[in-house]
C-alpha cells in the first residue's frame, strides 16, 4: 500500500498520516523532517529528493507532504491520495493551536532543531502565499488526474468519518 497525504499547511495532514501509518502498520515519511535542517533552514534539494526516492523503494509507504518540486513520481505511484483542502482560516486556527501546544518544542513530524513557531511570514503563507492561483490550479489538476484514487477532505468531520469507516480505533481528537 502506497499512500500520499497532501494539502494546505496546518490542516492536520501529519496527524492523519500518523494515524493511517499506525492503522495499516506501514512506514511514514513526514517530508518536513527531511526538507528542513536546524532552525528551519532548507536542506539541499538534491539530497532531499534522494531521501524521498530511497523511502519510496519500500513495498509500502505513506508520505506526508507535497513540496511540488519533488511530487510527480509520488502522485503516480501512490495507491491512495488524500488531499486536505481546508479553508484558510481553519488552517490558521490549526497553526495557532499547534503553536500553543508545542510552544518552544520540537514536534515529531518536523526536523530536529526546528522549534514550533508562528511568525508573520508563516501566517502570510497559510492565508495567502500557499494558496496562489498556481497552487489552486495544481490541486484541481491532481483531483482530476488522480480522481480514481483521491479523497478530498474539507474539514475534520470528514476525516473522522473516513477513519471510522476503515476501522481506526484510536483517538479522533486533533490537538
N, CA, C and O of each residue as an XYZ file, in Angstrom:
700
protein
N       0.846     -1.171      0.000
C       0.000      0.000      0.000
C       0.896      1.240      0.000
O       1.834      1.342      0.790
N       0.595      2.165     -0.886
C       1.349      3.413     -1.004
C       0.359      4.565     -0.900
O      -0.570      4.680     -1.700
N       0.573      5.412      0.096
C      -0.375      6.481      0.411
C       0.344      7.819      0.399
O       1.454      7.943      0.918
N      -0.295      8.819     -0.195
C       0.221     10.182     -0.221
C      -0.815     11.105      0.410
O      -1.991     11.076      0.049
N      -0.357     11.930      1.365
C      -1.222     12.888      2.048
C      -0.669     14.284      1.767
O       0.457     14.599      2.150
N      -1.463     15.115      1.099
C      -1.035     16.467      0.742
C      -2.128     17.462      1.101
O      -3.265     17.077      1.375
N      -1.782     18.727      1.096
C      -2.782     19.754      1.361
C      -2.164     20.987      1.976
O      -0.945     21.151      2.019
N      -3.035     21.838      2.445
C      -2.611     23.128      2.975
C      -1.913     22.993      4.327
O      -2.195     22.078      5.101
N      -1.007     23.913      4.590
C      -0.278     23.949      5.859
C      -1.238     24.039      7.036
O      -2.225     24.773      7.000
N      -0.928     23.281      8.076
C      -1.666     23.303      9.350
C      -3.102     22.794      9.244
O      -3.971     23.197     10.017
N      -3.340     21.913      8.287
C      -4.688     21.358      8.140
C      -4.857     20.012      8.849
O      -5.968     19.485      8.900
N      -3.789     19.454      9.391
C      -3.887     18.194     10.109
C      -3.353     16.990      9.353
O      -3.612     15.848      9.733
N      -2.607     17.241      8.283
C      -2.076     16.151      7.454
C      -1.184     15.203      8.242
O      -1.311     13.984      8.126
N      -0.292     15.754      9.035
C       0.674     14.919      9.756
C      -0.003     14.040     10.798
O       0.352     12.872     10.954
N      -0.967     14.591     11.505
C      -1.708     13.795     12.493
C      -2.453     12.670     11.782
O      -2.430     11.526     12.238
N      -3.101     12.980     10.691
C      -3.812     11.978      9.898
C      -2.837     10.910      9.391
O      -3.124      9.715      9.465
N      -1.693     11.345      8.879
C      -0.699     10.409      8.355
C      -0.202      9.468      9.447
O      -0.049      8.271      9.207
N       0.049      9.992     10.635
C       0.483      9.137     11.742
C      -0.592      8.109     12.076
O      -0.276      6.952     12.350
N      -1.844      8.515     12.055
C      -2.941      7.595     12.360
C      -3.055      6.502     11.302
O      -3.215      5.328     11.634
N      -2.974      6.886     10.033
C      -3.051      5.878      8.971
C      -1.860      4.923      9.025
O      -2.024      3.713      8.863
N      -0.672      5.460      9.249
C       0.528      4.619      9.316
C       0.408      3.600     10.442
O       0.787      2.439     10.285
N      -0.118      4.039     11.571
C      -0.303      3.124     12.693
C      -1.380      2.081     12.359
O      -1.199      0.890     12.612
N      -2.478      2.535     11.800
C      -3.585      1.636     11.471
C      -3.151      0.545     10.494
O      -3.471     -0.629     10.685
N      -2.425      0.934      9.453
C      -2.009     -0.025      8.434
C      -0.628     -0.634      8.691
O      -0.173     -1.502      7.946
N       0.027     -0.167      9.753
C       1.377     -0.661     10.109
C       2.343     -0.516      8.932
O       3.015     -1.467      8.535
N       2.392      0.703      8.387
C       3.323      0.987      7.291
C       4.213      2.166      7.677
O       3.823      3.002      8.493
N       5.403      2.231      7.092
C       6.312      3.336      7.423
C       5.804      4.663      6.873
O       5.193      4.718      5.805
N       6.068      5.728      7.621
C       5.634      7.064      7.215
C       6.843      7.989      7.127
O       7.752      7.942      7.956
N       6.825      8.823      6.104
C       7.828      9.875      5.950
C       7.102     11.211      5.982
O       6.282     11.505      5.112
N       7.410     12.014      6.993
C       6.911     13.393      7.054
C       7.979     14.223      6.353
O       9.075     14.396      6.887
N       7.680     14.732      5.181
C       8.696     15.415      4.380
C       9.325     16.583      5.143
O      10.490     16.910      4.917
N       8.574     17.206      6.033
C       9.156     18.297      6.822
C      10.366     17.842      7.640
O      11.216     18.662      7.985
N      10.454     16.551      7.955
C      11.590     16.067      8.753
C      12.872     16.009      7.944
O      13.961     15.977      8.518
N      12.765     15.996      6.611
C      13.978     15.970      5.791
C      14.157     17.232      4.955
O      15.266     17.513      4.499
N      13.096     17.989      4.747
C      13.177     19.208      3.940
C      13.917     20.316      4.689
O      14.627     21.123      4.088
N      13.737     20.340      6.006
C      14.357     21.382      6.827
C      15.530     20.832      7.608
O      15.570     19.658      7.973
N      16.482     21.716      7.854
C      17.562     21.451      8.790
C      17.283     22.254     10.048
O      16.230     22.882     10.154
N      18.214     22.245     11.012
C      18.015     23.008     12.249
C      17.673     24.475     11.970
O      18.150     25.076     11.008
N      16.835     25.021     12.842
C      16.411     26.429     12.754
C      15.711     26.759     11.441
O      15.819     27.874     10.930
N      14.993     25.777     10.903
C      14.158     25.954      9.715
C      14.956     26.288      8.454
O      14.416     26.903      7.534
N      16.204     25.903      8.397
C      16.977     26.120      7.174
C      16.575     25.056      6.155
O      16.304     23.909      6.511
N      16.540     25.446      4.903
C      16.189     24.489      3.845
C      17.426     23.682      3.478
O      18.517     24.222      3.292
N      17.223     22.378      3.380
C      18.320     21.481      3.022
C      18.488     21.438      1.505
O      17.629     21.910      0.760
N      19.577     20.881      1.070
C      19.891     20.738     -0.339
C      18.785     19.944     -1.051
O      18.412     18.857     -0.610
N      18.271     20.492     -2.143
C      17.154     19.870     -2.872
C      17.503     18.485     -3.397
O      16.671     17.579     -3.358
N      18.713     18.315     -3.880
C      19.130     17.019     -4.422
C      19.143     15.970     -3.307
O      18.707     14.837     -3.512
N      19.637     16.346     -2.140
C      19.683     15.415     -1.012
C      18.265     15.048     -0.550
O      17.986     13.882     -0.268
N      17.388     16.029     -0.474
C      16.004     15.781     -0.062
C      15.341     14.823     -1.048
O      14.702     13.852     -0.641
N      15.491     15.094     -2.333
C      14.892     14.234     -3.347
C      15.452     12.814     -3.258
O      14.710     11.845     -3.412
N      16.732     12.691     -3.015
C      17.359     11.377     -2.882
C      16.766     10.608     -1.701
O      16.511      9.408     -1.809
N      16.547     11.284     -0.584
C      15.966     10.639      0.596
C      14.516     10.212      0.343
O      14.083      9.156      0.805
N      13.779     11.032     -0.385
C      12.401     10.667     -0.736
C      12.421      9.438     -1.657
O      11.661      8.492     -1.451
N      13.283      9.459     -2.659
C      13.382      8.325     -3.588
C      13.758      7.044     -2.857
O      13.197      5.985     -3.141
N      14.695      7.124     -1.922
C      15.083      5.943     -1.144
C      13.898      5.408     -0.342
O      13.682      4.198     -0.275
N      13.136      6.314      0.263
C      11.971      5.899      1.048
C      10.946      5.197      0.165
O      10.318      4.226      0.585
N      10.780      5.689     -1.055
C       9.784      5.140     -1.970
C      10.163      3.765     -2.525
O       9.346      3.138     -3.201
N      11.354      3.290     -2.264
C      11.765      1.961     -2.731
C      11.110      0.846     -1.914
O      11.139     -0.319     -2.308
N      10.525      1.209     -0.787
C       9.856      0.220      0.055
C       8.567     -0.269     -0.617
O       7.976      0.425     -1.444
N       8.159     -1.459     -0.246
C       6.927     -2.017     -0.812
C       5.708     -1.196     -0.387
O       4.813     -0.940     -1.191
N       5.684     -0.790      0.874
C       4.596      0.028      1.414
C       5.179      1.325      1.948
O       6.261      1.333      2.535
N       4.468      2.408      1.746
C       4.896      3.674      2.321
C       3.729      4.646      2.423
O       2.718      4.532      1.730
N       3.919      5.601      3.316
C       2.985      6.713      3.466
C       3.843      7.966      3.526
O       4.739      8.078      4.363
N       3.564      8.904      2.634
C       4.314     10.161      2.599
C       3.368     11.303      2.914
O       2.305     11.447      2.310
N       3.783     12.107      3.875
C       3.030     13.276      4.327
C       3.762     14.520      3.852
O       4.860     14.822      4.320
N       3.150     15.236      2.923
C       3.733     16.485      2.461
C       3.821     16.538      0.951
O       3.777     15.511      0.273
N       3.947     17.740      0.437
C       3.912     17.917     -1.009
C       5.244     18.397     -1.569
O       5.929     17.635     -2.251
N       5.620     19.618     -1.303
C       6.795     20.216     -1.936
C       6.802     19.856     -3.415
O       7.524     18.967     -3.865
N       5.982     20.571     -4.138
C       5.669     20.267     -5.538
C       6.874     19.929     -6.408
O       6.751     19.128     -7.335
N       8.011     20.509     -6.139
C       9.173     20.256     -6.985
C       9.566     18.787     -6.977
O      10.258     18.326     -7.885
N       9.133     18.047     -5.961
C       9.529     16.651     -5.823
C       8.349     15.688     -5.951
O       8.478     14.527     -5.560
N       7.222     16.117     -6.476
C       5.992     15.366     -6.275
C       5.574     14.389     -7.369
O       4.896     13.412     -7.050
N       5.922     14.581     -8.606
C       5.303     13.816     -9.699
C       5.318     12.308     -9.506
O       4.282     11.659     -9.649
N       6.462     11.748     -9.189
C       6.543     10.293     -9.007
C       5.647      9.815     -7.880
O       5.016      8.764     -7.990
N       5.585     10.572     -6.804
C       4.753     10.174     -5.665
C       3.297     10.085     -6.065
O       2.607      9.140     -5.682
N       2.818     11.050     -6.827
C       1.427     11.038     -7.262
C       1.148      9.848     -8.166
O       0.110      9.198     -8.041
N       2.064      9.563     -9.068
C       1.877      8.440     -9.985
C       1.906      7.103     -9.262
O       1.117      6.213     -9.581
N       2.804      6.948     -8.293
C       2.997      5.652     -7.645
C       2.018      5.357     -6.516
O       1.792      4.190     -6.197
N       1.441      6.365     -5.914
C       0.577      6.097     -4.760
C      -0.693      5.357     -5.184
O      -1.213      5.537     -6.285
N      -1.166      4.519     -4.262
C      -2.429      3.806     -4.472
C      -3.601      4.631     -3.986
O      -4.719      4.492     -4.480
N      -3.338      5.498     -3.008
C      -4.378      6.333     -2.410
C      -3.809      7.722     -2.189
O      -2.713      7.875     -1.651
N      -4.555      8.729     -2.605
C      -4.163     10.128     -2.454
C      -5.213     10.832     -1.608
O      -6.404     10.809     -1.919
N      -4.750     11.454     -0.539
C      -5.629     12.257      0.306
C      -5.230     13.718      0.153
O      -4.064     14.071      0.326
N      -6.196     14.561     -0.170
C      -5.939     15.992     -0.315
C      -6.711     16.729      0.771
O      -7.930     16.600      0.881
N      -5.988     17.501      1.568
C      -6.584     18.310      2.624
C      -6.803     19.709      2.056
O      -5.863     20.494      1.933
N      -8.048     20.008      1.713
C      -8.402     21.273      1.072
C      -9.245     22.112      2.035
O     -10.407     22.423      1.773
N      -8.626     22.460      3.141
C      -9.309     23.204      4.206
C      -9.346     24.698      3.915
O      -8.495     25.238      3.209
N     -10.347     25.341      4.474
C     -10.466     26.791      4.491
C      -9.220     27.391      5.160
O      -8.721     26.850      6.147
N      -8.731     28.490      4.628
C      -7.504     29.116      5.144
C      -7.607     29.505      6.616
O      -6.607     29.466      7.333
N      -8.787     29.875      7.072
C      -8.925     30.294      8.470
C      -8.933     29.090      9.420
O      -8.480     29.195     10.560
N      -9.443     27.957      8.953
C      -9.335     26.716      9.737
C      -7.866     26.318      9.868
O      -7.430     25.852     10.921
N      -7.116     26.504      8.796
C      -5.680     26.190      8.841
C      -4.948     27.129      9.791
O      -4.083     26.691     10.549
N      -5.283     28.405      9.758
C      -4.658     29.355     10.681
C      -4.988     28.982     12.122
O      -4.122     29.031     12.996
N      -6.230     28.613     12.364
C      -6.621     28.170     13.703
C      -5.786     26.953     14.118
O      -5.310     26.880     15.251
N      -5.612     26.000     13.197
C      -4.803     24.824     13.479
C      -3.370     25.189     13.828
O      -2.774     24.591     14.723
N      -2.817     26.169     13.124
C      -1.447     26.616     13.403
C      -1.353     27.274     14.775
O      -0.365     27.090     15.485
N      -2.367     28.033     15.149
C      -2.371     28.689     16.458
C      -2.444     27.653     17.575
O      -1.698     27.731     18.551
N      -3.339     26.688     17.430
C      -3.478     25.630     18.433
C      -2.167     24.844     18.552
O      -1.709     24.545     19.655
N      -1.579     24.521     17.417
C      -0.318     23.776     17.418
C       0.795     24.595     18.076
O       1.608     24.051     18.824
N       0.830     25.875     17.802
C       1.843     26.755     18.395
C       1.712     26.782     19.916
O       2.717     26.756     20.628
N       0.503     26.833     20.403
C       0.277     26.839     21.857
C       0.703     25.499     22.451
O       1.389     25.457     23.472
N       0.301     24.421     21.819
C       0.607     23.091     22.346
C       2.106     22.803     22.356
O       2.620     22.241     23.324
N       2.801     23.176     21.306
C       4.218     22.837     21.166
C       5.141     24.038     21.387
O       6.259     24.054     20.872
N       4.699     25.023     22.129
C       5.500     26.227     22.364
C       6.942     25.879     22.734
O       7.205     25.183     23.714
N       7.848     26.376     21.933
C       9.289     26.227     22.166
C       9.726     24.756     22.206
O      10.709     24.421     22.867
N       9.002     23.882     21.505
C       9.339     22.463     21.448
C       9.510     22.033     19.990
O       9.196     22.776     19.061
N      10.005     20.838     19.824
C      10.181     20.217     18.514
C       9.122     19.126     18.350
O       9.091     18.184     19.143
N       8.257     19.231     17.343
C       7.287     18.173     17.054
C       7.999     16.987     16.412
O       9.089     17.134     15.859
N       7.382     15.816     16.489
C       7.986     14.626     15.890
C       7.810     14.567     14.374
O       8.357     13.675     13.727
N       7.062     15.494     13.806
C       6.822     15.484     12.366
C       7.585     16.597     11.649
O       7.301     16.914     10.494
N       8.537     17.172     12.335
C       9.365     18.240     11.764
C      10.822     17.916     12.085
O      11.099     17.131     12.992
N      11.735     18.507     11.359
C      13.160     18.236     11.546
C      13.625     18.634     12.948
O      13.123     19.587     13.543
N      14.598     17.877     13.453
C      15.201     18.215     14.740
C      15.805     19.620     14.655
O      16.384     20.010     13.641
N      15.650     20.358     15.746
C      16.193     21.714     15.792
C      15.256     22.765     15.231
O      15.634     23.931     15.114
N      14.034     22.369     14.880
C      13.031     23.317     14.378
C      11.947     23.457     15.427
O      10.978     22.696     15.437
N      12.108     24.412     16.294
C      11.105     24.622     17.336
C       9.862     25.261     16.732
O       9.928     26.060     15.799
N       8.733     24.876     17.303
C       7.445     25.374     16.805
C       7.424     26.891     16.848
O       7.805     27.506     17.844
N       6.975     27.479     15.756
C       6.880     28.935     15.697
C       5.668     29.325     14.867
O       5.170     28.553     14.047
N       5.225     30.517     15.101
C       4.139     31.083     14.308
C       4.457     32.560     14.129
O       4.061     33.404     14.933
N       5.174     32.847     13.064
C       5.552     34.231     12.801
C       4.722     34.781     11.642
O       3.929     34.064     11.031
N       4.917     36.034     11.361
C       4.096     36.708     10.344
C       4.284     36.080      8.964
O       3.336     36.028      8.181
N       5.488     35.605      8.655
C       5.700     35.013      7.333
C       4.940     33.688      7.197
O       4.427     33.380      6.121
N       4.863     32.902      8.279
C       4.105     31.651      8.206
C       2.601     31.936      8.153
O       1.869     31.256      7.434
N       2.146     32.921      8.898
C       0.731     33.313      8.825
C       0.395     33.752      7.398
O      -0.645     33.379      6.855
N       1.277     34.541      6.802
C       1.078     35.002      5.423
C       1.034     33.805      4.467
O       0.229     33.778      3.537
N       1.903     32.819      4.701
C       1.923     31.607      3.879
C       0.578     30.873      3.980
O      -0.008     30.489      2.968
N       0.103     30.688      5.213
C      -1.151     29.968      5.428
C      -2.323     30.684      4.756
O      -3.156     30.054      4.104
N      -2.375     31.993      4.921
C      -3.521     32.750      4.417
C      -3.453     33.072      2.926
O      -4.483     33.089      2.251
N      -2.239     33.329      2.401
C      -2.159     33.825      1.027
C      -1.123     33.126      0.147
O      -1.471     32.566     -0.892
N       0.119     33.155      0.546
C       1.197     32.702     -0.334
C       1.108     31.213     -0.676
O       1.494     30.808     -1.773
N       0.613     30.408      0.238
C       0.451     28.988     -0.031
C      -0.808     28.664     -0.813
O      -1.096     27.498     -1.084
N      -1.559     29.698     -1.176
C      -2.830     29.497     -1.895
C      -2.884     30.348     -3.159
O      -3.900     30.973     -3.463
N      -1.802     30.359     -3.867
C      -1.744     31.136     -5.099
C      -2.658     30.526     -6.158
O      -3.139     29.402     -6.009
N      -2.883     31.264     -7.203
C      -3.683     30.766     -8.325
C      -3.047     29.483     -8.862
O      -3.744     28.524     -9.193
N      -1.710     29.478     -8.944
C      -0.993     28.306     -9.448
C      -1.197     27.090     -8.532
O      -1.443     25.987     -9.018
N      -1.097     27.284     -7.231
C      -1.253     26.143     -6.319
C      -2.696     25.621     -6.331
O      -2.912     24.413     -6.244
N      -3.672     26.508     -6.437
C      -5.063     26.071     -6.529
C      -5.293     25.287     -7.828
O      -6.016     24.291     -7.845
N      -4.666     25.753     -8.911
C      -4.786     25.051    -10.193
C      -4.144     23.664    -10.111
O      -4.664     22.702    -10.676
N      -3.019     23.565     -9.411
C      -2.374     22.257     -9.252
C      -3.255     21.290     -8.469
O      -3.352     20.117     -8.832
N      -3.896     21.757     -7.408
C      -4.799     20.891     -6.657
C      -5.952     20.418     -7.544
O      -6.336     19.250     -7.497
N      -6.503     21.328     -8.350
C      -7.570     20.924     -9.272
C      -7.066     19.867    -10.255
O      -7.766     18.897    -10.549
N      -5.850     20.063    -10.758
C      -5.251     19.099    -11.676
C      -5.083     17.740    -11.011
O      -5.438     16.718    -11.599
N      -4.544     17.713     -9.787
C      -4.356     16.451     -9.069
C      -5.695     15.751     -8.835
O      -5.814     14.539     -9.012
N      -6.695     16.529     -8.438
C      -8.012     15.946     -8.178
C      -8.577     15.294     -9.432
O      -9.189     14.229     -9.352
N      -8.382     15.917    -10.584
C      -8.909     15.381    -11.834
C      -8.048     14.236    -12.359
O      -8.572     13.175    -12.698
N      -6.760     14.436    -12.427
C      -5.864     13.430    -12.998
C      -5.886     12.119    -12.201
O      -5.806     11.032    -12.773
N      -5.996     12.241    -10.865
C      -5.940     11.063     -9.999
C      -7.286     10.785     -9.320
O      -7.332     10.260     -8.208
N      -8.385     11.146    -10.006
C      -9.709     11.082     -9.376
C     -10.091      9.685     -8.892
O     -10.860      9.556     -7.939
N      -9.574      8.650     -9.522
C      -9.934      7.289     -9.125
C      -9.276      6.842     -7.827
O      -9.672      5.832     -7.246
N      -8.283      7.579     -7.373
C      -7.609      7.191     -6.132
C      -7.535      8.343     -5.129
O      -6.739      8.299     -4.191
N      -8.359      9.369     -5.323
C      -8.277     10.575     -4.497
C      -9.491     10.732     -3.596
O     -10.634     10.528     -4.006
N      -9.204     11.102     -2.357
C     -10.242     11.515     -1.415
C      -9.865     12.912     -0.950
O      -8.739     13.155     -0.517
N     -10.827     13.827     -1.046
C     -10.599     15.214     -0.640
C     -11.333     15.462      0.669
O     -12.517     15.154      0.802
N     -10.611     16.025      1.632
C     -11.201     16.408      2.908
C     -11.280     17.926      2.982
O     -10.310     18.629      2.701
N     -12.458     18.419      3.367
C     -12.659     19.859      3.547
C     -12.721     20.243      5.021
O     -12.638     21.424      5.360
N     -12.868     19.235      5.910
C     -12.969     19.525      7.347
C     -12.652     18.272      8.160
O     -12.540     17.174      7.616
N     -12.513     18.454      9.449
C     -12.142     17.352     10.346
C     -13.262     16.303     10.478
O     -12.986     15.121     10.681
N     -14.503     16.737     10.364
C     -15.607     15.784     10.442
C     -15.489     14.744      9.328
O     -15.707     13.557      9.571
N     -15.153     15.167      8.128
C     -14.968     14.234      7.018
C     -13.807     13.275      7.287
O     -13.885     12.087      6.971
N     -12.738     13.798      7.871
C     -11.582     12.957      8.208
C     -11.993     11.900      9.225
O     -11.704     10.717      9.047
N     -12.658     12.319     10.279
C     -13.067     11.388     11.324
C     -14.036     10.334     10.793
O     -13.951      9.169     11.179
N     -14.944     10.725      9.924
C     -15.871      9.776      9.310
C     -15.093      8.742      8.503
O     -15.392      7.549      8.564
N     -14.105      9.194      7.754
C     -13.291      8.276      6.980
C     -12.535      7.315      7.902
O     -12.548      6.104      7.677
N     -11.881      7.843      8.932
C     -11.118      6.989      9.844
C     -12.012      5.920     10.483
O     -11.619      4.759     10.597
N     -13.200      6.320     10.892
C     -14.140      5.336     11.451
C     -14.509      4.283     10.412
O     -14.656      3.106     10.743
N     -14.660      4.701      9.156
C     -15.079      3.770      8.103
C     -14.038      2.694      7.802
O     -14.380      1.626      7.294
N     -12.769      2.969      8.113
C     -11.719      1.961      7.877
C     -11.425      1.150      9.142
O     -10.540      0.295      9.150
N     -12.174      1.429     10.201
C     -11.989      0.682     11.440
C     -10.906      1.217     12.355
O     -10.453      0.515     13.259
N     -10.488      2.448     12.131
C      -9.493      3.058     13.016
C     -10.101      3.175     14.406
O     -11.206      3.696     14.558
N      -9.383      2.691     15.430
C      -9.956      2.694     16.778
C      -9.191      3.576     17.764
O      -9.398      3.482     18.974
N      -8.319      4.421     17.255
C      -7.591      5.347     18.120
C      -8.361      6.635     18.351
O      -9.525      6.757     17.970
N      -7.705      7.582     18.971
C      -8.298      8.889     19.250
C      -8.581      9.638     17.955
O      -7.805      9.563     17.002
N      -9.679     10.348     17.928
C     -10.015     11.195     16.786
C      -9.814     12.667     17.103
O     -10.184     13.537     16.315
N      -9.233     12.939     18.243
C      -9.029     14.315     18.668
C      -7.824     14.926     17.963
O      -6.756     14.316     17.902
N      -7.997     16.109     17.442
C      -6.889     16.864     16.842
C      -6.491     17.935     17.840
O      -7.313     18.725     18.303
N      -5.237     17.936     18.150
C      -4.769     18.906     19.157
C      -3.850     19.914     18.526
O      -3.354     20.810     19.210
